[in-house]
Amino acid sequence: KRKPKNVGIYKLSMKRNVSDIRGSVSLELAYLLLQEGFLVHVYNGKFNRCDDFSIDGKELQFHNNLESFVNDSDIILADRYDEKLKHHHSKVISYDMFQHQ
C-alpha cells in the first residue's frame, strides 16, 4: 500500500503542446495536495516556475529535468499519458483512456 509524501504532477496544462494553465484541473489538484501537507513536484517542459504558486508558505517544486522529477516523486499524476513516462509506469497514475503501456 502506497503512502506517498512527495506527489508529482506531470504537466499542468489540460491539452497537449499548450502552455496555458488557466482553469487547469492539475493545478487545482496541486493546490489541494499542498493544503493537505504533501510536497508537490511539477514537471512541465513548456512552463517555468512562477512566484505565485504557493499556499500558506508552501510552494510547488518545479523541475526542468524529467529524471529529477521522477526521482523526487513517490507517485506521478498525469492527466495525459506520455511516452516519456513509459519507463516509470509503476509510479504513474493517469486518467487518459487512451493510455498505452
N, C-alpha and C positions, 0 to 999 in steps of 0.2 A: 504494500500500500504506500502510495506516494504522500509525502508531507513536504511539499516544496516551500522554500523560503524565498528563493530567487526565481521570479517568473519572467520569461522572455516574451516579448510581443514582437512578432516578425511582421514588419511593415504596418504603418499606421493608416495609410490611405486605403480607401474602400475599393478602388479599381486598380488594375494593373497599369504600370507605366504612368501613374499620375502622382504628383506630389501634394495635391490639395488634400488636407486632412479635416476640413470643416465638416462637422457632423459625423466624424468617424466613430464607429462603434468601438473600434480597437482603442481609441484614445479615451473614450468613456470608461471602458473596462480597465485601462491602465490607472485612471484616477481612482476607481473603486478599489482596486488592488492596493494602491498606495494608502488609502484610508484604512484598509484592513491590516496594515502593517507589513505588507510584502515589499521586498526590494524589487523594483520593476526595471528590467533591461529592455531597451528598444533597439532594433536594427531596422534601418530603412535606408537603402542605398541612395535615394534622391532627397533625403530630408536630413538636415543637420540640426544639432541641438539648439534650442531657443531657451532664453532665460525664464520664460513664463510657464514652464512645465513643472510646477511644484504644488504640493498641498501640505499645509502645516509644516513647512520647512523640509519636507521630504521631496526629493527630485527624482524624476525619471533618469535612469542611467543610459545615455546614448552611446552606441557602439558604431564605429565605422568599419570594423573588421568582423566578418561573419564568425570566424573561429573563436575570437574572444567572447563574442556574444553567446555562442553555443556553450562554451566552457563555463561561463558565469551564470548560465540559466539552468535551473533544475528541470523545468519544463518549458516548452515553447508553444505559445498560442499563435496560430496562423489563420487569418481569415481565408486566405487563398493558399493552396499548396503550391510550392515552388520546387523545381528540380534541385535547386541549391540545398534543399533540406533533406534530400534522399539518404544521405549518409548518417543522418541524425534522427531518423524516423522514430526511434524509441523514445525520444523526448518530445515529439511533435504531436499536438492536438490541433486538428483542423476541421473546419466546418464545410470545407469545399467538397461538394458532392461528386466532383469530377477528379478527385484525388487519385493519383497513380502511385503505387508503391512497388 
